[in-house]
């Protein structure tokens, strides 16, 4: 191939396609290689997130939540609904249509920005050359001034429960159930397991979630975790902690799972479907020639510095294949940063201000440090909490579960973290992210005017509560 590119991006997911568009916007001759093929064997941009991850799961979460509300929650508003039914085929088809619209949209954006798209597999060679293998097996070598690796991640498989047809599935298979399983097992009580478990629980499945860890949602603030556990129990999500799966046996159209419970005693449970959601690992196998010079750790992650440079000058890596949380928005912003750096601009990411979200209902969202982390670090802090049960707007919406928790430095009042569980947590957390990005104090938020009535006022009240000045709850007296 005679063409030489300023930037070749390997991977067309949220990190890769954003990096490619940004690089092209900055006047760099850019190509993007993506290997994804959909169910009809058609090439698709968007990677895991758009095709079988973030977007399709949210489509099912929204559909199932509307069904649940129509069936269980409309009565309080005076709305009578009889014979509510869910057509699963229609729900899944709608999800597929949304995926098609968004992935096709990226194709249009590539054309609009002048990004050259290659459909197939990319491999980094020595001297910043990229081996491109098309889906028909044709191999060519592309010259690049700069290479951005954005190959994403894949589900972790576990030997006791290997994926088998449509009975034992990963997150991708769980998005395509065409009937509601009566008995659904989920291995892993993380983000993916809880979200997919919620979808099918709302539609009538008896859901059991087997989590090997002894604590629930150890990654987030334990105030949030405790509140979530209480609410999920009311929603009939049966989360069993300390449950270590040791085997599975398919019998006809069902699967029997063997696991050790928290007491170490062997238990057996039979399911119609089993979702394995124990995490993800970087997809880097086969992406580098032996003499490429790019260094990986023993788990397959690429070593990079704070600006995503690898051990080879001109070769960058972003997203799920490098350190930090496996989050689409983190990958996208790393892609923008790297494109800016390649174009000669000064760019840096603030890794202390990356929000995390679990899209159950209520949603969980957080940014910055949590209480247990600060205690472990010996940092003195103060906390303000405000429940949505005291929010007029949340009451009007009949959505009062949860709270906002703000943590500030005891000495400087600077916001160190914000943790929210509630109906709009995913959107509300952006307010805390912006505040922390600008180095705001709790007082800065307390002195800001929030529209009334809004659920955003809970963020305002939590900031006021940091110093015992919340208006719409009784403040705790300082000891």
KAJOQUI-V467627 format. One record per backbone hydrogen bond with DSSP energy under -1.0 kcal/mol. NH is the residue of the N-H (numbers start at 1). CO is the residue of the C=O. E is the energy in kcal/mol with one decimal. If there is no record, write none. Layout:
nh = (NH:NH)
co = (CO:CO)
e = (E:E)
This chain:
nh = (5:6:7:8:9:10:11:17:19:20:21:22:23:24:25:26:27:28:31:32:33:34:38:41:44:46:50:51:52:55:57:58:59:60:61:62:63:64:65:66:67:68:69:70:71:72:73:74:77:78:79:91:92:93:94:95:96:97:98:99:100:101:102:103:104:105:106:107:108:109:110:111:112:113:115:116:118:120:121:123:124:125:130:131:132:133:134:135:137:140:142:144:145:147:148:149:150:154:156:161:164:167:168:169:174:176:184:185:186:187:188:194:195:196:197:198:199:200:201:202:204:205:206:208:209:210:211:220:225:226:227:228:229:230:231:232:233:234:235:236:237:238:239:240:242:243:244:246:247:249:251:254:255:256:257:258:259:260:261:264:267:269:271:272:273:274:275:276:277:281:283:284:287:289:292:297:300:302:303:305:308:310:315:316:317:318:322:327:331:332:333:334:335:336:337:338:339:340:341:342:343:344:345:353:356:358:363:364:365:366:367:369:374:375:376:377:379:382:384:386:388:390:391:395:396:397:398:399:403:404:405:406:407:408:409:410:413:415:416:417:418:419:420:421:422:425:428:429:431:433:434:435:436:437:438:439:440:442:445:446:447:448:458:459:460:461:462:463:464:465:467:468:469)
co = (143:29:29:146:31:148:33:13:15:16:17:18:19:20:21:22:24:23:7:116:9:118:42:38:36:12:46:47:48:49:53:54:55:56:57:58:59:60:61:62:63:64:65:66:67:68:69:69:74:75:74:87:88:89:90:91:92:93:94:95:96:97:98:99:100:101:102:103:104:105:106:107:108:109:110:30:32:34:133:131:287:129:142:123:140:121:138:119:134:132:130:128:5:314:8:316:10:281:279:158:168:164:164:274:170:173:206:273:208:275:210:190:191:192:193:194:195:196:197:198:201:200:182:184:238:186:240:217:221:222:223:224:225:226:227:228:229:230:231:233:232:207:237:209:213:211:260:258:258:256:254:251:271:249:269:247:267:244:265:261:259:257:255:183:183:167:185:169:187:154:152:282:284:124:289:301:297:321:295:309:305:315:312:147:308:149:319:325:327:328:329:330:331:332:333:334:335:336:337:338:339:341:340:350:366:364:422:358:420:356:418:416:370:371:372:373:374:408:406:404:402:387:388:391:392:393:395:394:421:386:419:384:417:382:414:380:409:440:407:407:367:405:365:403:363:422:424:425:428:429:430:431:432:433:434:436:435:413:441:442:443:445:455:456:456:457:458:459:460:461:464:465:464)
e = (-2.4:-1.5:-2.1:-2.2:-3.0:-2.8:-3.3:-3.0:-2.0:-2.4:-2.3:-2.6:-2.5:-2.3:-2.4:-1.5:-1.8:-2.2:-2.2:-2.7:-3.1:-2.4:-2.7:-2.3:-1.9:-2.6:-1.6:-1.9:-2.4:-2.0:-2.1:-1.6:-2.0:-2.0:-2.4:-2.6:-2.3:-2.7:-2.0:-2.2:-2.0:-2.4:-2.6:-2.5:-2.0:-2.9:-2.2:-1.4:-1.6:-1.9:-1.9:-2.1:-2.8:-2.7:-2.4:-1.9:-2.3:-2.1:-2.2:-2.1:-2.4:-2.4:-2.3:-2.7:-2.2:-1.5:-1.5:-1.5:-1.9:-2.1:-2.6:-1.9:-2.4:-1.9:-2.6:-2.6:-3.0:-1.7:-2.8:-1.8:-2.9:-3.4:-2.7:-3.1:-3.3:-2.9:-2.8:-1.0:-2.3:-2.5:-3.2:-1.2:-2.3:-2.5:-2.4:-3.1:-2.8:-2.6:-2.6:-1.7:-1.6:-1.8:-1.5:-2.9:-1.9:-1.5:-2.4:-2.6:-2.5:-3.0:-2.6:-2.4:-2.2:-2.5:-2.2:-2.0:-1.9:-1.8:-1.9:-2.3:-1.4:-2.8:-2.9:-2.3:-2.9:-3.2:-2.6:-1.5:-2.1:-2.3:-1.9:-2.9:-2.5:-1.9:-2.2:-3.2:-1.6:-1.4:-1.4:-1.5:-2.6:-2.1:-1.3:-3.3:-2.6:-2.6:-2.4:-2.9:-1.6:-2.2:-2.8:-1.2:-2.9:-3.1:-3.4:-2.8:-2.5:-2.5:-2.7:-2.4:-3.3:-2.2:-2.8:-2.7:-1.5:-3.0:-3.1:-3.1:-2.7:-2.7:-3.0:-1.1:-2.0:-3.0:-2.1:-2.6:-1.7:-3.3:-2.4:-1.4:-1.9:-2.4:-2.1:-3.3:-2.0:-2.6:-1.6:-1.6:-2.1:-2.5:-2.1:-2.0:-2.2:-2.0:-2.4:-2.7:-2.2:-2.4:-2.3:-2.7:-1.8:-1.6:-2.8:-1.5:-2.6:-3.0:-2.0:-2.2:-2.8:-2.1:-2.0:-2.4:-2.1:-2.2:-1.9:-1.7:-2.3:-2.7:-2.7:-2.3:-2.1:-1.6:-1.8:-2.3:-2.3:-1.6:-1.2:-2.7:-1.3:-2.5:-2.6:-3.2:-2.9:-2.6:-2.7:-2.0:-2.1:-2.4:-2.9:-1.6:-2.3:-2.9:-3.4:-2.3:-2.4:-1.4:-2.6:-2.2:-1.6:-2.2:-2.5:-2.0:-2.8:-2.5:-1.5:-1.6:-2.9:-2.4:-1.4:-2.5:-2.1:-1.5:-1.9:-1.4:-1.4:-2.9:-2.1:-2.0:-2.2:-2.5:-1.1:-1.7:-2.6)
